[in-house]
């Protein structure tokens, strides 16, 4: 059973909206990173859905590169969070106002 492109795009928009709301509302750095990943995955879903609908591979190739960049972002972001937590003993973004040692 094939759902129409509209259903995938609506789901993608809903996931992206949840991610944006999470980034704007939450103050925990790890939760913010999770919401950014949710937004990236929502964009990936839209790329794959449109690629499937058009019968082309370019959207799926673009998703591969987005996933590679997201993996690098997670690795570097978590390293920064761990470093900040060691020095400040908090990951609340409101309490961490500078990266000075």
N, C-alpha and C positions, 0 to 999 in steps of 0.2 A: 504494500500500500504506500503510495507516494503522496505526501502532503504537499500542498502548494508552497511556492516560494514565500508567500505572504506570512504563513505561519512561522517559518524559520526566522524571517526578518522581525516579526513581532516579538518572538522569544529573544532574539538577539538584542533588540531595543530594550526589552524589560531587564535583561541581565546587565546591560550597560548602565541603565538608570539606577539599578540597585548598587552597582559599583560606584557611580558618581555620588550617590547619597551617602554611601559608606565613607568615601574619602572626605566629604565635606563635614560630616557629623562626628565621626570617631576621632579620637586623639591618640590612640595607641598606634605606634609605628608599625607593628606587625599586622594589625587589622587593616591599616591603610595599604600596606603592600598586598595583602590578600584582595582588597577591593580593586587595586590596580590590575592585578592578575585576572580578576573577574571581568574587568572592562576589556582587557586584551583578548580573553577567550570569547567574549561577545562579538568582538570585531572579527575574530577567526571564524566563528559560526556564520556570520554574514558573508564573509569571503567564500567559504565552502559552499554555502547554499546558492549564492549567485553563480559560482563556478559550475556547480552541478546543473543549475537551470539552463545555463548557456552552453553546456557541453564542452567546456574548455578546461584546461589544466592550470592556467596561469594563477587563478585564485588559490588553488591548493598549494602551488609552489610558494606563493607569497605567505601563506600561513606557516609553511615550514620555516621561513626566515623570521617571521614574527615570534615563533616559538623559541628559536635560537636566541634572539635578543632578549626575550622574557627570561630565559634560563640564566643568561648572563646578568640581567638586572637583579634577579633573585639572589644570586651568589654574592654579588657586590653589595647589594642592599642589606642582606643579612649580616655580612661582615661589618658593615658600618654600624648597624644596630647593636651588634655584640660589643663593638669597641665603645660606643657611646654608653651602653649599659655598664661596662666595666668602670668607666670614669665617672659617670653621673648617677649610677644606680637607679635609673628610671628610663623608660622608653616612651613616656608621655611627651608628645611633640610640643606641648605648651610649656613644659618645664625645661626643655632643652632649647635654648635660644641661640647658642653659638657652639662652634666646634673647636674653640680654643682649648689648648691643653691645660 
